[in-house]
Amino acid sequence: MTKKISRVAGIDLFVAARFDDELPKTVGAFSLKNVTSRGTSVTAKDTGAILDVGWVCARYLLAADKNMTGGALDTEITKLISEVGKGREWSSLVKLYEIDGTKAFSG
């Protein structure tokens, strides 16, 4: 049996923010891919058209050193949380994995 190779491709960070908040586009090795609210992609122009509950999911993908692991990866995640969390509350994050180069997450 061939061993499957998994790696973290990014994270979903759940943060208290409005649709028109400017979340950092890049932090360390991560780049902002999209922002969703309850599964729907949103932008500032959606204010008023979609119920803004004040919490969004910010998806950040690894843009640099896509094979980063262990302590180096955790250090980059900590930088991301610190930067996005400036003046905002965050509730949770989920690591997004690829297995043998295939996304193991939706979107």
N, C-alpha and C positions, 0 to 999 in steps of 0.2 A: 504494500500500500504506500502510495506517495504521500509524503507529508505536505499538508497545505501550508502556504505561507500567508500569514496575515500581517497587516500593518495598519496603523492609524492614518487615515487620509485627511481627517479634520475633526471639528467638533461642532455640535449644536449647543449654543449658549442661550439659556432662557433668562431674559433681562427685562427689568421694568423700564420701558421706553415707549414713546409715542411714535407713530408712523413717520412724523416729520423730524424726529431726533436724528442727528448726524452721528452715527456710530463710526468708529475708526475704520477706514478702508483696509489698512494693513497694520499689523502689529507683529514685529519679529518675523517669524517664518510663516505667519498666517495672513491670508487675504479674505476679505468679506465676499462671500459668493452671493448670498441673498438674505432677505429678511422676510419671515412669515408670521402670520397671526392665525392661530388655530388651523394651520395647514394651507392657508392662502398666501401667496406671495404679495407683498405690499410695498408701496413706496409713499412718499410724502403726498403725492397727488391723490392717493386713495382716502385721505382724511375726509370724513363726512360720507363717503360712499360705502365704506365698510366699517362696521362697529370697531372702534379703537378701544380695546379693553385695557390698554396701558402696559401690556406685557407682550413681548415679541420673542421669536426664536431667531437668533442671528447665526447663520451658518458660515463658519470660517473653515476654509480648506488650506492645507499645507501648500504653500507656494514655493518654498525653498526647502532643499534637502528632504525630499519626499520619503526617504528611507530612515528618517530620524526615529530613534526609539529611546526607551528607558528614561534616565534622568535628564538628558538633553531635551527630550520631547516634553517632559513634565515641566521643565524650566520655561519652555516656550509657552506652554498652556498657562502657567502662572503669570507670565508677562501679559498675555492676552486678557486674562481675568482682571488683572490690576488696571489695565488701560481702559477696557470697556466698563469696568466697575467704578471708574472715577465719577462720583456724583450720581451713580445709579445702583440700585439693588439688583442682585442676580440671584436666581433661585437654584439652578442646577445646570449641569452640562452633561452631554452625552458624547463619548468618543465614537467617531464614525470609522468603521473598518472596511478595508478591501481584503478579499481573500483570493489569492492567486491572481491579483490584478483586476478582479471584478468587484464592483461596489457591492457591499453588503448592507446598504442603506438606500432609502428611497430618495427620489428627487434629483 
